[in-house]
Amino acid sequence: MKLGHDPKLLSFRDKIRAYFENDYPKVILAKTASGASLTTAEVRRAEMALGERGWLASAWPEQYGGPGWSIEEQYIFDEELERAGAPTVTPMGVVYVGPVIFTFGTDEQKAQWLGGIGDGSVGWAQGYSEPEAGSDLASLQFSAVQDGDEYILNGTKIWTSAAQHADWIFLLTRTSREAKKQMGITFICCRLDQPGVTVKPIITIEGKYYLSQCDFVDVRVPVANRIGEEGKGWSYSQYLLGNERTSYARIGGKRKQLADIRAIASQIPTGGNQRLIDDSFFSGRLCEVETRLDALEITVLRVLTAVRDGGTPGDEASILKIMATDLAQAITTLFLEAAAEHGNRKFADSVSPDWTGDAAFAAPGVANYFGTRAQSIYGGTNEIQRNIIAKRVLGL
Ligand SMILES: Cc1cc2nc3c(=O)[nH]c(=O)nc-3n(C[C@H](O)[C@H](O)[C@H](O)COP(=O)(O)OP(=O)(O)OC[C@H]3O[C@@H](n4cnc5c(N)ncnc54)[C@H](O)[C@@H]3O)c2cc1C
């Protein structure tokens, strides 16, 4: 796959770049750049801006409302979105549950749910983890008991991202305790605004609210909200996780962060005519991270090419997940070091008394540093990904 020289792709890139520069809501870009959290109305606005052009569900087949882009075009779109500093598309709808619905759902379910996911008007959350079931997800206890044409749901889901913005949640539930634990799991969709559901905020280390605990007490949902067969939810959940783990790469955003670090480090004085970028220890690590990003990009393109040719992300998605999240942490660590050096120099009069560098970049950078620590936990921890690679990829 070659992205750089094809005139058709270059003009596609120009079109997308011009959209983000001229037509994408500027208020959303400004708020995201400040590091502040978007409100629910702003999340909807950001996603509906893409949805009204048919670009939100950029990887969906055209028959379900996707734009019909090639893998290369999807990749360029993601790069340009990140380059522009637009918020990452909330993945729970378009990346996670949407493909499960159009792959395993009934025609009625496709008609009911895909439109609102694809146009950005309806938010979704992912209800997998429980207080006692994280890495060992198959031991989940959240129960769904059938009563006529309804299921009655009871239990707790935790670490639920973006539940405060979501209208719906897709849940892994236990419908049987007799068989092997993976066999008794059923995939059910539920509205979050119905009686018996309580969404409680969890405040993260960076002082933000994007995680919740969701409690369900005798919540009734139609059996028609079950995706696929009862007891087969585990296989749908693993299909979804393959897509989830592949989606972490975010190459464009990482390139932008590295360019920002380079620009900041080129300004911070470290004595004489030297700048931070001249420090061989700092710049050596920056180059190393840039090289790792190139390697990640090549790996992503290889996986996407395999998917285009009819494969699935499969267990190799675990390799991408580790590479992408380790790299995200290395980048935000360098950013934090640059911010710390900036602070040191600002107050070290003897080094550069007249230097008045602007420190506005530092606060979102610090929040990002903490935010990326969580990346090696969610989507299945990186230790679990290493177990998967050892067993299922290397056959050890
Ligand atoms: C920011 C964030 C967002 C999240 N969003 C969602 C969401 O939207 N929906 C959702 O359902 N969940 C979400 N999660 C939950 C996430 O998927 C779990 O936290 C994760 O799967 C780990 O489970 P746990 O927290 O129970 O840790 P545990 O499973 O208790 O693990 C604790 C530690 O033990 C290690 N460990 C456990 N088992 C093994 C093993 N067999 N071999 C080696 N090491 C092991 C783990 O790697 C980890 O270091 C989110 C988590 C975070 C931090």
The ligand as an ORCA input file, in Angstrom:
! r2SCAN-3c Opt
* xyz 0 1
  C      -9.568      4.462     30.812
  C     -10.271      3.141     30.776
  C     -11.383      2.988     29.960
  C     -12.096      1.785     29.950
  N     -13.246      1.686     29.200
  C     -13.978      0.557     29.263
  C     -15.241      0.483     28.590
  O     -15.686      1.432     27.927
  N     -15.965     -0.653     28.710
  C     -15.507     -1.729     29.419
  O     -16.192     -2.736     29.457
  N     -14.323     -1.687     30.093
  C     -13.563     -0.570     30.034
  N     -12.367     -0.494     30.719
  C     -11.961     -1.617     31.562
  C     -10.762     -2.396     31.057
  O     -11.111     -3.184     29.929
  C     -10.224     -3.242     32.229
  O      -9.729     -2.323     33.195
  C      -9.155     -4.196     31.798
  O      -9.671     -5.235     31.005
  C      -8.405     -4.810     33.013
  O      -9.306     -5.366     33.917
  P      -9.217     -4.976     35.463
  O      -9.235     -3.493     35.594
  O     -10.274     -5.747     36.173
  O      -7.762     -5.461     35.944
  P      -7.359     -6.943     36.374
  O      -7.897     -7.911     35.410
  O      -7.699     -7.115     37.825
  O      -5.777     -6.894     36.207
  C      -4.910     -6.338     37.215
  C      -3.477     -6.569     36.756
  O      -3.198     -7.981     36.686
  C      -2.704     -8.331     35.398
  N      -3.221     -9.634     34.986
  C      -4.486    -10.099     35.158
  N      -4.597    -11.347     34.662
  C      -3.372    -11.675     34.153
  C      -2.856    -12.827     33.480
  N      -3.625    -13.888     33.228
  N      -1.561    -12.809     33.078
  C      -0.767    -11.731     33.306
  N      -1.213    -10.606     33.950
  C      -2.499    -10.583     34.364
  C      -3.257     -7.250     34.466
  O      -2.458     -7.113     33.310
  C      -3.199     -6.008     35.358
  O      -1.903     -5.470     35.334
  C     -11.644      0.695     30.739
  C     -10.490      0.844     31.539
  C      -9.821      2.052     31.565
  C      -8.604      2.185     32.452
*
